[in-house]
Amino acid sequence: MRFMYESKHQKSPGILIMCGKFIMKAALVLNLISFFGGHAYGQNLLTIDEAIRIGLSKNYQVLIDSNVMRAAQINNSPGSAGFLPRLDLSGDATYSGQNINQKFSSGTEIDKNNVSANAQSAGAYLTWTLFDGLNMFATAKFLRLQEEQAGTLSKENVQRLMADIINSYYAVVQRKQYLRLLDSSIKYYDVALTTAKNLQLNGKGTRQQVLQAQIDRNAAQADYLLQQNNLQVEKINLNQLLQRNAETAFDVLDTIPLITDLSIDTTELTLRNSNPALMFANSEVDVQTSLLQQSRSLYYPHLDFDAGYSINNSSSSGSFFLKNQNVGWNAGLTLSWNLFNGNQTREQVQITRINLENAHLNYRQLLSQTRASISSAYRDYLTARQEMELLRENLSLSYENLQLATEQYKLFAITQIDLQRAHKSFDDSALLYLLAVYRVKQSETNLLLLSGRLVQ
């Protein structure tokens, strides 16, 4: 945490006084930094980058998205689109026993019982679609878009997971900072308690002052224990996001870094190329276009190339041909053209056109909503930063006020109530400042998420 002060040098007799005040404030700032910027880390230090890496490698939704992408990649092939021929191999064998009674016009008569017959055939058959109304090209585009959409959905889920991890991680940091604040604050309560006891021993204080100082100190200790529990709860939540054992012990950094020059580009081209939801909505327009092309292909004839090589063998003890065998190949073209199917093709084309129009409308609606969300989020971000700067100043002032009040209390210059008021003012200012910094970080993360910049 950094505290910035500006000093304007003016030619006046009070310049030495101003410099002295500035030096005193600078010393106070350095003391405040020790509350939030110490570097006593535990052995199991978890950085934000490491947390994101663990989360992305173990999160179930990320693993599911990875499998969906692999399936889409496999499906995006010339064979699935229909460009490649189909080759089938078939074979069969039949055996029979029959009683035959045949009379021919020539006067010949065949009357046999239990006549055996058998037939075998085998062949390879090739079918290759040469023209299908450009359906295969539309299907290839559709499969490619499905693969891209799988990647877009994966990116969106990854960004949401990253935002959750970032918010959860810095919630732990914020709790840790608050504990450090309370620990330092308890030391001031100890000073107040010791001072009250000394005043009583010297006959300048009362038992009531000692009791009140002890009550204030116990309340601060109780709050410290409560915040310790809250810190552990936040760590459990982060461990759950990282798919780790809930009781896994770790330490975090004790500062919340902020982006100083965050700006957002809300032009349509930028958002369409970065925001996953808009990317998906835009690709859905192309998907519906390819589906419309597939439907229109039904209006055109289909031309297939057919070829085969077969072996046929049959024999019967009750016919003129005791054995019949055919071996050879065949090839040809098959043209088919559906002229009427109950208006099913026309209705399918009409429905696809409606879906395409809805895809366009959905994209425009989502673009408008995204711009509004980003605009609102950016205003929240700017307000949060302004609030943080004011509370930063308040924190510095309240800390200086607490130090002065403590010294004055030791000199009997102020009452115990005045000291309590100064102490509570500092505690409140510090807590509000910590919460403000965390809100800025949340606003910053939300802006990056909406603009699609968490994953570049």
PEZI-V518278 format. One record per helix or strand of 2 or more residues. SS is the DSSP state (helix for helix, strand for strand). FROM is the first residue (numbers start at 1). LEN is the number of residues. If there is no record, write none. Layout:
BEGIN
ss:SS from:FROM len:LEN
ss:SS from:FROM len:LEN
END
This chain:
BEGIN
ss:helix from:15 len:22
ss:strand from:45 len:2
ss:helix from:48 len:11
ss:helix from:60 len:16
ss:helix from:78 len:4
ss:strand from:86 len:18
ss:strand from:109 len:23
ss:helix from:135 len:67
ss:helix from:207 len:35
ss:strand from:251 len:2
ss:helix from:268 len:7
ss:helix from:276 len:24
ss:strand from:302 len:15
ss:strand from:323 len:14
ss:helix from:344 len:67
ss:helix from:416 len:36
END
